[in-house]
């Protein structure tokens, strides 16, 4: 399918309508404190499952794009970051609200998100083809080590705890092994239960880990006393924000570049991108002392990097099958459920899904500007007033209906409930849902490629073919480096702390 045909597919009225609805839905969920973009994407997985692959992927991508912007609203109005990614937004956003400049801060977050989102998708469009062509050199051995790299980097960087992160990834892989062996057809880990022969369906499992567990954590947490947020009526807010963007274009360029580059690194994600962007903006400003007291540049820097990270995280996911973060991992799960495989196949299968998907993401980024200005800011302000005790049951009902619709039986609901309660309990001991979910998604891929690699090695009469191929050696080195990096960083910080204490 040509670029013009892909553009026509992305501009189809039904597709545009779904992009608009997905962007608004993602922004609203992202605005709710404690409800992350991963939860927003997971909640709609059952809805998109029976749809056309392009339509389903664009709905998820639009939700992702909208959610990365929406979490700034709670950060600005309530000083409660919707996710860790929006934490730097609170540094200047909430002081602006206390100064009566809430609307200016909200528009600054919108401007940064739109600019960063467009930049990230443009880089995705420019680099995906080259990386996809490179993926043609990959055989089962390389794909196996590639999935191992994805598991080690993301699990190792989970919550700054290497052991718990790897344990969570291992637990996810173990859960993914339940059911029939894909090669030999023998049941495993079913414990005599015939219902488990079907395995753990990915979508109900993700709903449990990222929706049910998050709802339970939200209800178990202390209720915050808060006043109803108001955006205010600051008539010159738009003019001030546009003036700042024109005058400080360097902030937009630098923050977008940081977001894309960090988004491409598996396991880094939005929190690192927005934090580094904010720090670099403050570092290179002549009046750095004024940051944290209501600077528009601080809000723009954080949100531009946060949204640029979206396109960056999809680059390795679509081209190589390595998700840049958990959101990309969930979209990867949807991609695989549609029977699509990352890499050159996405460009050469003739369907045009990859190109249309990327063009649709660009449209979502552009539409975010009018949608945010006229709709999302107003709706988010009202949604933030709803107590969580009303929101939680609503989300649980939607999740249960979704889990049932995927499997057409209560088995999907049982899986969702079991992993939801398990995910909630695991969080209590420091095991986050992210590495478990990644293990569920990447585990079957690693198993399939490992088995294929073994069969090839047996046919060639040497098991060294699994590790001595040039690309495999590079990937193995990156795996070891990924595991060692958090340990070395922790040792360096400990030595620095000991040196400061002795001084």
Secondary structure as UniProt FT lines:
FT   HELIX           3..10
FT   HELIX           13..31
FT   TURN            33..34
FT   HELIX           37..49
FT   HELIX           53..78
FT   HELIX           84..86
FT   HELIX           87..98
FT   TURN            99..100
FT   HELIX           102..134
FT   HELIX           135..137
FT   HELIX           140..156
FT   HELIX           158..160
FT   HELIX           162..176
FT   STRAND          179..180
FT   TURN            182..184
FT   STRAND          187..188
FT   TURN            191..192
FT   HELIX           194..198
FT   HELIX           202..207
FT   HELIX           208..212
FT   HELIX           213..220
FT   TURN            235..236
FT   HELIX           237..247
FT   HELIX           249..264
FT   TURN            266..268
FT   HELIX           269..283
FT   TURN            286..287
FT   HELIX           288..290
FT   TURN            291..292
FT   HELIX           296..320
FT   HELIX           326..337
FT   TURN            338..339
FT   HELIX           345..348
FT   HELIX           353..371
FT   HELIX           372..376
FT   HELIX           377..383
FT   TURN            384..385
FT   HELIX           388..407
FT   HELIX           410..428
FT   TURN            429..430
FT   HELIX           433..460
FT   HELIX           463..466
FT   HELIX           470..502
//
